[in-house]
Amino acid sequence: MKVEGLDELSKQLDNLAQKARELDGTHNVSLTEVLSPAFVSAHTRFANADEFFEASGFTFQSKEEFEAIPEGELDKFVQSVSSFGSWQEMLQAASQAWAVKRLGF
């Protein structure tokens, strides 16, 4: 009895393992990449991260400007436009979605 398809499955598993190795460690990923249009439009009333940032009234142009935003105020904005309870909760969910996409799922 010959089982077919195992070679293809083996290739797919090897590919998945390689992608997982590439995700290991720390990565510098832009907010607009993590907050993809698909993620933002699925979880907010905005089509993409640019619309989300513009509507927030906060300046996200530099790391320093972003870090100067009072987290409580950003949390309130996130709560008002999404189902997330905080900016960190939203960012964590977006990061997980980004990783899943990078793995090819």
C-alpha positions in Angstrom: 0.0 0.0 0.0 1.4 3.4 -1.0 0.5 6.5 0.8 0.4 9.6 -1.5 0.8 13.2 -0.6 3.4 12.7 2.2 6.1 14.4 0.1 4.0 17.5 -0.3 3.0 17.5 3.4 6.7 17.2 4.3 7.6 20.2 2.1 4.8 22.2 3.7 5.9 21.3 7.2 9.5 22.2 6.3 8.3 25.6 4.9 6.3 26.2 8.1 9.3 25.4 10.3 11.5 27.7 8.3 9.0 30.6 8.7 8.8 29.9 12.4 12.6 30.1 12.7 12.5 33.4 10.9 9.9 34.8 13.4 12.1 33.7 16.4 13.6 36.6 18.3 13.0 40.4 18.1 11.8 42.2 15.0 11.5 45.8 14.0 8.1 46.0 12.3 6.4 49.3 11.5 3.0 50.0 13.2 1.4 50.2 9.8 2.6 46.7 8.9 1.4 45.2 12.2 -1.8 47.2 12.0 -2.6 46.0 8.5 -5.6 47.2 6.6 -7.2 43.8 7.0 -6.7 44.0 10.8 -7.8 47.6 11.2 -10.9 47.3 9.0 -11.9 44.1 10.8 -11.6 45.6 14.3 -12.3 49.3 13.9 -14.5 51.6 11.7 -11.4 52.6 9.8 -10.0 51.2 6.6 -6.3 51.3 7.6 -3.8 52.5 10.2 -3.4 55.9 8.6 -7.1 56.6 9.1 -7.0 55.2 12.6 -4.0 57.4 13.6 -5.5 60.5 11.9 -8.8 60.1 13.8 -7.1 59.7 17.1 -5.8 63.2 17.1 -2.4 62.0 18.3 0.8 62.4 16.4 2.4 59.2 15.4 5.1 60.6 13.1 8.1 59.7 15.2 8.9 57.3 18.0 9.3 60.3 20.4 5.9 61.7 19.6 4.3 58.3 20.0 6.0 57.7 23.3 4.7 61.1 24.5 1.1 60.1 24.1 -0.6 59.6 27.5 -1.4 55.9 27.5 -4.7 56.4 29.2 -5.9 58.8 26.5 -4.8 56.4 23.8 -6.6 53.6 25.6 -9.8 55.7 25.7 -9.6 56.3 22.0 -9.0 52.6 21.3 -12.0 51.7 23.5 -14.2 54.2 21.6 -13.4 52.8 18.1 -12.9 49.1 18.7 -13.7 46.1 20.9 -10.3 46.3 22.6 -10.0 47.5 26.2 -6.6 49.1 25.6 -4.0 50.1 23.1 -1.7 47.2 24.4 -4.6 44.7 23.9 -5.1 45.9 20.4 -1.4 45.9 19.6 -1.0 42.4 21.0 -3.9 41.1 18.9 -2.5 42.8 15.8 1.0 41.4 16.5 -0.5 37.9 16.8 -2.4 38.4 13.5 0.8 39.6 11.8 2.7 36.5 13.0 0.0 34.1 11.9 0.1 35.8 8.4 3.9 35.5 8.3 3.6 31.8 9.0 1.3 31.5 6.0 -2.0 30.7 7.7 
